[in-house]
Amino acid sequence: MSSAKNALILGISLIISFIAIGVIGSNALLEHKSMERSVTVKGLSEREYLADTVIWPIQFTAASNDLTDIYETMEASNKKVIAFLREKGIESSEISSSAPSITDKSAQRYGSSRSAEFRYTATQAITVYSNKVEQVRGVMGDLADLGKEGIVLSSEDYQAQPEYLFTRLNEVKPKMIEEATKKAREVAEKFATDSNSQLGKIKQARQGQFSISPRDRHNPHLKNVRVVSTIEYYLSD
């Protein structure tokens, strides 16, 4: 009888202990949840910069029925284009020339059955690679002078379009990240004020990818640099 009573007392004690632990644990969980209140905000930094590098291919063509003649024409055009660029202040180190590409239309097995006016056509490109973007853009405006010398330019070709690069991203990153973080905090502080809360420390932060794009299709030399930072802050009453 004594053993049964002791077992009953022990069982009741264990039940009371489990209930107490459950209550304490529940309160601790609720307290922990209240400490986990947070708000996630985004901060944007967007700036406009002039491209610092230009790649400008000058593509010209010629046509002839004589192979020797077309090579001589391309060689003469090549010299004229280079002389034009040097006269405009472009350094020799900024100019590179590719070999002419010759097409023999009589050797082609497809296309119209009509014979072409010229058997041979040639295309060649001289490329300017420079960090003097504004100077090179000024020279682009004088390109018609080459046409007056009898050089046939193929400026409408996609491969003849200038390309503008912005390579100083590492220089501007710190300031832009600082700005994005500051703007994110301003949004978080406004939210905390509106919700009668206090803004706490950063719980976690994620920096988005930097994007570089032309400002618009008419001004590809102007670059729009953009980054968005996502930051989560703790909130308290």
Secondary structure in CASP SS format (residue, H / E / C, confidence):
PFRMAT SS
TARGET T0000
AUTHOR 0000-0000-0000
METHOD secondary structure of the structure
MODEL  1
M C 1.00
S H 1.00
S H 1.00
A H 1.00
K H 1.00
N H 1.00
A H 1.00
L H 1.00
I H 1.00
L H 1.00
G H 1.00
I H 1.00
S H 1.00
L H 1.00
I H 1.00
I H 1.00
S H 1.00
F H 1.00
I H 1.00
A H 1.00
I H 1.00
G H 1.00
V H 1.00
I H 1.00
G H 1.00
S H 1.00
N H 1.00
A H 1.00
L H 1.00
L H 1.00
E H 1.00
H H 1.00
K H 1.00
S H 1.00
M H 1.00
E C 1.00
R C 1.00
S E 1.00
V E 1.00
T E 1.00
V E 1.00
K E 1.00
G E 1.00
L E 1.00
S E 1.00
E E 1.00
R E 1.00
E E 1.00
Y E 1.00
L E 1.00
A C 1.00
D C 1.00
T E 1.00
V E 1.00
I E 1.00
W E 1.00
P E 1.00
I E 1.00
Q E 1.00
F E 1.00
T E 1.00
A E 1.00
A E 1.00
S E 1.00
N C 1.00
D C 1.00
L H 1.00
T H 1.00
D H 1.00
I H 1.00
Y H 1.00
E H 1.00
T H 1.00
M H 1.00
E H 1.00
A H 1.00
S H 1.00
N H 1.00
K H 1.00
K H 1.00
V H 1.00
I H 1.00
A H 1.00
F H 1.00
L H 1.00
R H 1.00
E H 1.00
K C 1.00
G C 1.00
I C 1.00
E C 1.00
S H 1.00
S H 1.00
E H 1.00
I E 1.00
S E 1.00
S E 1.00
S C 1.00
A C 1.00
P C 1.00
S E 1.00
I E 1.00
T E 1.00
D E 1.00
K H 1.00
S H 1.00
A H 1.00
Q C 1.00
R C 1.00
Y C 1.00
G C 1.00
S C 1.00
S C 1.00
R C 1.00
S C 1.00
A C 1.00
E C 1.00
F C 1.00
R C 1.00
Y E 1.00
T E 1.00
A E 1.00
T E 1.00
Q E 1.00
A E 1.00
I E 1.00
T E 1.00
V E 1.00
Y E 1.00
S E 1.00
N C 1.00
K C 1.00
V H 1.00
E H 1.00
Q H 1.00
V H 1.00
R H 1.00
G H 1.00
V H 1.00
M H 1.00
G C 1.00
D C 1.00
L C 1.00
A H 1.00
D H 1.00
L H 1.00
G H 1.00
K C 1.00
E C 1.00
G C 1.00
I C 1.00
V E 1.00
L E 1.00
S C 1.00
S C 1.00
E C 1.00
D C 1.00
Y H 1.00
Q H 1.00
A H 1.00
Q C 1.00
P C 1.00
E E 1.00
Y E 1.00
L E 1.00
F C 1.00
T C 1.00
R C 1.00
L H 1.00
N H 1.00
E H 1.00
V H 1.00
K H 1.00
P H 1.00
K H 1.00
M H 1.00
I H 1.00
E H 1.00
E H 1.00
A H 1.00
T H 1.00
K H 1.00
K H 1.00
A H 1.00
R H 1.00
E H 1.00
V H 1.00
A H 1.00
E H 1.00
K H 1.00
F H 1.00
A H 1.00
T H 1.00
D H 1.00
S C 1.00
N C 1.00
S C 1.00
Q E 1.00
L E 1.00
G E 1.00
K E 1.00
I E 1.00
K E 1.00
Q E 1.00
A E 1.00
R E 1.00
Q E 1.00
G C 1.00
Q C 1.00
F C 1.00
S E 1.00
I E 1.00
S E 1.00
P E 1.00
R C 1.00
D C 1.00
R C 1.00
H C 1.00
N C 1.00
P C 1.00
H C 1.00
L E 1.00
K E 1.00
N E 1.00
V E 1.00
R E 1.00
V E 1.00
V E 1.00
S E 1.00
T E 1.00
I E 1.00
E E 1.00
Y E 1.00
Y E 1.00
L E 1.00
S E 1.00
D C 1.00
END
